[in-house]
């Protein structure tokens, strides 16, 4: 993105941001869900919208970050499988 107007130092504005919500379990991570949102997303946007959800592996590929590496967690596929219903627990309702 273009630099912020009237900025007094050189900077880079990211094109978007991401977040991962994870719930702990005895073996490290019990469930996790990831979201990616573009910088131009309006404040009124609903983060629960499935358009903003992304698979954990896909998020790793986009960011170059090895999620949960230091936690001794189960595989991403196993975490993803455990994550059914997590969106609803976060207050998101399934939409068609």
N, C-alpha and C positions, 0 to 999 in steps of 0.2 A: 504494500500500500504506500501511498505518498506520505512523506513526513508530515507531522502535525504542523499546522500553521503557527507562526510566531514562536517556534521552538528555539531555544537559545543554545542547543547542543545537537550534535549529530546523533541520530537514532534510527532504529528500524521499527516500524509498526508491523506486528505479525498479522497475517491474513486471517487468523482465527484463533480459537482456543479450544482446549479439550479438558475433560474431567473424567475421572474414574471414581465411582463409588464402590467401595469394597466392604464386605462384612467378614469379620474374623471367624475362624474355626480352629479347633484344636491342632489341625495340621497346617495352619497358616492362613489361607484365604478360603472362606466358605463360598462366597458368591461375589460377583462383580459385574458392573455394567458400565459402559463407556459412552460418552457423548462427544461430538465434535460440532462446533458452531462457528460460522463465518463471522468475521469482524463486523460486517455490515448488517448483521441480524438485528432487527428492531428490539428494543428493550421489552416490548410487550409480547415477544415470541414465547411460545410454550415449549420449554425445554423437554417436556415429556413426549413431544411429537416424535414418532418413530423415524422421521426423516433425519433427526439429529443423533440417533443411536448408531453405534458402530461396534463391530466385533472387536474383542480384545487383540486378536492377532493382527487385524487390519490396522488398529491403532498403533501397535508396535511397528508395523511396516511404515506408516506415515511419519512417526515421530523418531524412529531409530532408538527408542527406549525399550529396554528389556523389563517389562512389567513384572513385579513380584520376584525378581531374580534373587534378591538377598533374603527373602522370607522363607526359603525352602518350601515353597508352595507347590501344590499339585500342578499338573500341566494346564495350560490355558484352556484346552479343550475340556478338561474335567471341571475347571472353574466355570466355564461357560455353561456346561451342562447343569451345574448346581444352581445357576442363576435364574432359572425359570421362576417367574413370579416376583422377582426383585423390583421390577419397575412398579408394580402395583404396591409393593411395600413402601416405595418412595412417594406414593400418592399419585402415580400416573395410572390412568385408566387405559385399558387396551382400546384402540380405535380401529375401525375397519380400514 
